[in-house]
Amino acid sequence: MNLRPLALILLLLPALARADWFSANLGLASDYQFRGLDQTNGVAAQGGLDYVHGSGLYAGAWDTQNRSAGGGELDLYGGYTRPLQLFGLLNATLDAGVTGYVYSGERPALLGGGSQDFVEGYAGLSAGPASFKASFAPDYAGRGAPGWYLEGALRYPLFWDLKLRATLGYGGGEGVQRQTAPLSADGRGHTYLSYALRLSRDLPWWSLNAWAEVTGTDLHLGGSLPRGGEQPFFLVGLHREFDL
């Protein structure tokens, strides 16, 4: 799949409108998980750049190490957000856009081989501490079939300035089943649930945010994977965001 037109549009979008806000982020994680599935089997350095226009348009790019895809992953995204009121009472935010996932190489033969570049459309709604997002890809992870992913999240402040985020996701469609087949102990494709529970806290040094997370799926993973069938995963990391 040729993602060059998408990349060009996203990179030119800031030049087509008056810039209101640029920000960047840097991170280091003990592992990189994508929708509950291990991508690196080790430490991952990550970073991104975001642009937001006063009209609600936004664009960005995020890069991470991804050893399951030749070493690197670049996510290019763009979309539109707008505030709205639900039932005339609750303030909410609508978010819709498209993401292109570009990988530096092909997936290992153990995972089925081939390119896994793909484009995904999404729409989400957030209100207060709750958010929901639905994503759909005509060619999920380059598997030659459509797939979708639903995700809900709750955020809640705790004591000692700790913040809790709980996430529950569900992936389905033929593309997702083809993606999970080489990971499963029975060698068959499955729809699956994923979950994550993250605690985070802002640190007093260099505007850093530290986090710890437990994440996994209801899949019975095969023992031939780098981590075997071990679940859940326990992750820690550092993150920093700053305006430009």
C-alpha positions in Angstrom: 0.0 0.0 0.0 1.4 3.4 -1.0 1.2 5.7 1.9 3.1 8.6 0.3 0.0 10.7 -0.6 -1.3 10.4 3.0 2.1 11.4 4.4 2.3 14.4 2.1 -1.1 15.7 3.0 -0.4 15.4 6.7 3.0 17.1 6.4 1.5 20.0 4.4 -1.5 20.6 6.5 0.2 22.9 8.9 1.4 25.1 6.0 -2.2 25.4 4.7 -3.5 27.0 7.8 -2.4 29.5 10.4 -0.4 27.7 13.1 -2.0 27.9 16.6 -0.1 25.4 18.6 2.8 23.0 18.1 3.9 20.5 20.7 6.3 17.6 21.0 6.7 14.6 23.2 9.4 12.2 24.1 9.2 8.9 25.9 11.0 5.8 27.0 9.1 2.5 27.8 10.3 -0.8 29.1 8.2 -2.3 26.2 5.9 -1.2 23.5 2.4 -2.7 23.4 -0.1 -2.1 20.6 -3.7 -3.0 21.6 -2.4 -5.5 24.2 0.1 -7.2 21.9 3.9 -7.0 22.4 5.8 -5.2 19.7 9.4 -4.9 20.9 10.2 -7.5 23.5 12.4 -4.8 25.1 12.9 -1.1 25.7 11.4 1.3 23.2 12.4 5.0 22.6 9.5 7.1 21.3 8.7 10.6 20.2 6.2 12.7 18.4 5.2 16.1 17.0 1.7 17.5 17.1 0.0 20.5 15.4 -3.4 21.9 16.4 -5.3 24.7 14.6 -7.9 26.9 16.2 -10.5 25.5 13.8 -10.2 22.0 15.3 -8.0 20.6 12.6 -4.9 18.7 13.8 -2.0 16.6 12.4 0.9 14.8 13.9 3.5 12.1 13.7 4.7 9.6 16.3 7.7 7.3 16.0 8.7 4.3 18.1 11.0 1.3 18.0 9.1 -1.8 16.9 11.2 -4.9 16.5 8.2 -6.9 15.2 8.2 -4.8 12.1 11.9 -4.4 11.1 12.9 -2.0 13.9 10.7 1.1 13.6 7.1 2.3 13.3 6.0 5.8 12.2 2.4 6.8 12.8 1.1 9.7 10.7 -2.4 11.1 11.6 -4.7 13.9 11.0 -8.2 14.8 12.0 -10.8 17.2 13.4 -12.2 17.8 16.8 -15.1 19.9 17.9 -16.9 20.5 21.2 -20.6 19.6 21.5 -23.2 19.1 24.2 -24.9 15.8 24.8 -28.6 16.1 25.6 -28.0 19.8 26.1 -26.4 19.1 29.5 -23.0 17.3 29.2 -20.0 18.9 27.6 -18.3 16.5 25.2 -15.7 16.4 22.4 -16.0 14.7 19.0 -12.9 13.5 17.3 -12.6 11.9 13.8 -9.6 11.3 11.5 -7.3 8.9 9.8 -4.0 7.3 10.8 -1.3 5.7 8.6 1.0 3.1 10.2 4.3 2.9 8.3 6.9 0.3 9.3 10.6 0.2 8.5 10.5 -3.4 7.4 8.4 -6.6 7.1 7.1 -8.7 10.0 9.2 -11.8 10.9 8.4 -15.1 9.2 7.3 -16.3 12.7 4.4 -13.8 12.5 3.5 -14.6 9.0 5.9 -12.3 7.0 4.9 -9.5 4.6 4.4 -5.8 4.9 2.1 -4.5 7.6 1.6 -0.9 6.5 -2.0 0.1 6.7 -4.4 3.0 6.9 -7.2 3.3 9.5 -10.1 5.7 10.0 -11.4 6.5 13.5 -14.1 8.4 15.3 -14.3 9.0 19.1 -16.3 10.8 21.7 -15.1 11.9 25.2 -17.0 13.5 28.1 -15.6 14.1 31.5 -13.4 11.2 32.6 -14.8 8.8 29.9 -13.9 8.3 26.3 -14.8 5.9 23.5 -13.1 5.4 20.1 -13.9 3.1 17.1 -11.3 2.4 14.4 -11.7 0.6 11.1 -9.1 -0.5 8.5 -10.0 -1.9 5.1 -6.7 -3.8 5.1 -5.9 -4.4 8.8 -2.1 -4.7 9.5 -1.5 -5.6 5.8 -3.4 -8.9 6.2 -5.5 -8.4 3.1 -8.8 -8.2 5.0 -10.8 -5.6 7.0 -10.5 -5.3 10.8 -11.9 -3.0 13.5 -11.0 -2.1 17.1 -13.2 -0.6 19.8 -11.7 1.1 22.9 -13.2 2.7 26.0 -11.2 4.4 28.7 -11.8 5.9 32.1 -9.5 8.4 33.8 -9.6 9.1 37.5 -7.4 11.2 39.9 -6.1 9.5 43.0 -4.2 10.5 46.2 -0.6 11.8 46.1 -1.2 13.3 42.6 -1.5 9.8 41.1 -3.7 9.4 38.1 -5.4 6.2 37.1 -6.4 5.2 33.6 -8.3 2.0 32.8 -8.7 0.9 29.2 -10.8 -2.0 27.6 -10.6 -2.8 23.9 -12.1 -5.3 21.5 -10.7 -6.2 18.1 -12.6 -8.1 15.4 -13.0 -8.8 11.7 -11.1 -11.1 9.3 -8.0 -8.9 9.3 -7.7 -9.1 13.1 -8.2 -12.8 13.0 -5.4 -13.2 10.4 -3.2 -11.0 12.6 -3.7 -13.1 15.7 -3.5 -16.5 14.1 0.3 -16.8 14.2 0.3 -15.5 17.8 -2.3 -18.0 19.2 -1.4 -21.3 20.8 -3.9 -23.1 18.6 -2.7 -21.4 15.4 -6.2 -20.1 14.7 -7.4 -16.5 14.4 -9.5 -15.0 17.1 -11.3 -11.8 17.9 -10.0 -10.6 21.3 -10.3 -8.4 24.3 -7.4 -6.2 25.5 -7.0 -4.4 28.8 -4.7 -1.9 30.4 -4.5 -0.3 33.8 -2.0 2.6 34.2 -0.9 4.6 37.2 1.0 7.9 36.4 2.4 10.8 38.3 4.0 14.1 37.3 7.6 14.4 38.6 9.2 17.6 39.9 12.1 17.3 37.5 12.2 18.4 33.8 8.4 18.1 33.5 8.6 14.4 33.4 5.7 12.0 33.9 6.4 8.5 35.2 4.0 5.6 34.7 3.5 1.9 35.4 1.0 -0.3 33.6 -0.3 -3.8 33.5 -1.7 -4.8 30.1 -2.7 -7.9 28.2 -5.4 -9.8 26.3 -7.7 -12.8 26.6 -5.8 -14.6 23.9 -4.0 -17.8 24.7 -0.6 -17.0 23.2 1.8 -19.5 21.7 4.9 -20.5 23.6 7.2 -20.0 20.6 6.9 -16.2 20.8 9.9 -14.2 22.3 8.1 -13.9 25.7 6.4 -17.3 25.3 2.7 -17.2 26.3 3.4 -14.9 29.3 0.6 -12.5 30.2 -0.2 -10.0 31.5 2.7 -7.6 30.7 4.1 -5.2 33.3 5.5 -2.0 31.9 7.1 1.2 33.2 8.1 4.4 31.4 8.9 8.1 31.4 7.2 10.7 29.3 7.6 14.4 28.6 5.4 16.8 26.6 6.4 20.4 25.8 5.2 23.3 23.7 7.2 24.5 20.8 
